[in-house]
Amino acid sequence: MTDPFMDMSPAEVTEMTQRLVFTDEAVETTETGPDTAPVLIPRSVKMPRNLDRACKSRAANLGMSQSEYIRSLIEHDIATAGIAEQRPAWVKALLAVIAHHENDDHRKAS
């Protein structure tokens, strides 16, 4: 891929830069696309030892990391409370898998 600015004359570059408007406003950039991973903010969560063990065990049973498991619970609660944007398709699919596995013990018992 060639750089379009390499073919511009100094006069063309000057003309282009004179049309630019500079402000002190903050610019928010968001990258989208299939290769763009969401930005994850680390949070510290304190919990009793027995709850931590149970959380790790449940996450492992679901094939998730503890962080993914906790995040899914928060996403589910926010979505259920009706205060979030509509869930992305991957979240819906993940919750469907979780719900399916939650019923495994019930189906085995009956």
C-alpha positions, 0 to 999 in steps of 0.5 A: 500500500502506498502512502498518498501523502508521498505524492503530494507537493509541498503546496498541496500539503500546505493547502490541506493543513490549512483546512484542518480545524484544531480544538481542545475537545477530547477525541474518543476513538473506538476500533471495531471489527472482528479482530478487535478485542474489548478493553477489559478493566481489572477489578479487585473483588474480595470474597470469603475463602469458601466463596472463592473456592466455590467460584473457581470450581463452578467456573472450571465446571463451565470451562471458564476462567474465574474472571470470565465467570464473574463477568458473565454473572455481572452481565446477566444481572445488569441485563436482567435489571434492564439497565444495560444495552442489548446483549451482544450475540456472543453473550447470549450464546454463552448464557445459553451454554451456561443454562444448558449445563446448569440443568445437566444435574437435574436431567441426570436425577430424573 
